[in-house]
């Protein structure tokens, strides 16, 4: 077979170069999906101790970045089969030293492409690392959901964000050193000196960051707790690096800086074992004292006998109001959940109304009586 035609030069490259270019490009694009699945499965075997039930999640997270990595590798290998125009000089400079020696500095197209592909290769590798962090966080978050402790569910997202930030910082330094040939040690030393100025300019940010570590160390609350801080009351949804997300009872999202969360008094309503209920009942003034005493006794017996209350109900004849005689009712509900608390409170309120009406008493409302006195010489109207 005559292969001389393969060495024929066309547009600066041999036919053999073009054939290799097309073959590598075609095979790479056709098989990159298969290779990405195989590589993701092989990587997953390194994490089998984390649980065999998450293999599909691992593959879904890694297939895309591995596909892109393989795509870059295929394009790079295919392009390197060509000589023209990759060897063309796009920048040239001559320097003359003090001894008269002339040095020539040239930049070719292939050198620029090498830097670009190296940048993309390193960036994709660290993208895969970020996806692995997402997978590990996914597994640990699943495990945390199976435990009764809420602190684990709070720590996993924080550790995930911290791991990602550290990975990105390392990736930036690797790119600076490998792609741009910068002295990373000198840059780090410069950052150490400039860090003082940065720290002074970002005091609030650093205080919020330290506040997040304080929250994780002291654990005054965890995700899911109902808290009251300043004028806000709601459920903790997330503790981040800078702020804490609070979902109020009105379903609005409040973002509170972590510094404020540790400096302000925080009332953890979830940790309390009882919720107090206190209100007044206004009875009509024509209600006799024996009826008032009977109503007080029946309310006390009913509330004390309820399965969701503590046995320390207090019902007293509190005061004489402008339009009513007032009974004060105070009891405690042993349900920290707000929705359950409201249901029990409603149930008791209905029963209190029944007790009052059953005893023939009525609820008073604000009213006024006007007395008009006629002169002795005048006749009253008919």
C-alpha positions, 0 to 999 in steps of 0.5 A: 500500500502506498502511503506517500499521499499521507505525507503530502503537505497541504496548507502547511500540514501533511495529510497524516496530520489532518487524519490524526486530527479528525480521528482524535476529535471524532473518537473523543467526542463520541466516547467522552460520555462513556469515559466520563461515566466510567471515570465517575464510577472509578472515583466513586469506589474511593468513597464507598465507605461513605455509603453504597446508596449514593452512587447515582448522586455521585455520578450525576455530580461528576459526569458533567465536569469530567465530560468537559475535562475530557473534551479539553484533553481531546481538543488539545491532543487533536490540535497538537497534531497540526504544525501550521499555524501553531508555530507562527510567532505572534509576539517577538522582542529583542533585548540587548544586555550590557555585554552586547548579547542579544536575546530574542523573546518570542511567543507562538500560537501553540504557547498561548494555546498551551497556557489556555488549555493548562488554565482550563485543565486546572480549573476543571480539576478543581471543579471536580474537587468542588463537586466531590465536596458537594457529594460528601456534604450530601452524604453527611447531610443524609446521615445527619437527617437520620439522627435526632441531633440538629447540630449535625445538620447545622454543621454540614452546610457550614463545613461544605462552604468552608471546604469550597472556599479553601478549595477555590483559594488553593485553585487560584494559587495553583493557577497563578503559579502554573499558568502565569508563572508567578511566585506564589510564596512572594504573593502570600508574603505580600498578602500577609503584610497587606492583610493588616490593612484588609483586616482593618477595612473588613472588621465587621466581616471578620467579626461576623466570621468569628461570630459563626465559629462562636455559634458553632462552639457554644451552640445557643441554637441549632437549625430548626430552633424557634428563637427571639432576637431583638424584635424578630421571632422565627425559626433558624434556617441556616448559619452561614459565614457572615449571617444567620437566616431566620424565617419569621412566623409571617414566613418572611426571611430575615438576615441577621449578622452573626455579630448581632446574634452573639452580642444581642440577648437571644431567647431560644423558645424551643428549649423552654419546656412550657408556654405560658397563657395569661388572659382576663375574662370580663363578666357582667356586674350582675353575676353573683359571687357564688357563680364567679367562684364556681366558674373559677373552680370549673375552669381550674379543674378543666385546665388542670385535667387537660393532657397538654397542660401542667398542674399549676393553673391559677384562676383568680378574681382579679379586679373590678373593671369599668364595665365588668368584674375580671377573672384572671386565668393563667396556665402553662401548656407543655408543648413547645411547638407553636402550632400545637400550642395554638391548637390547645389554647383554642380548645381551652378557650372554647371550653372556657366560653362553655363554662361561663354560659353554662353557669348562666353568666355573660361576658361583659362589654364596654357600656355606659349608663346615662342618668338624666335628672329633670327639674321639680317644676318640669313634667317628665316626657310621656 
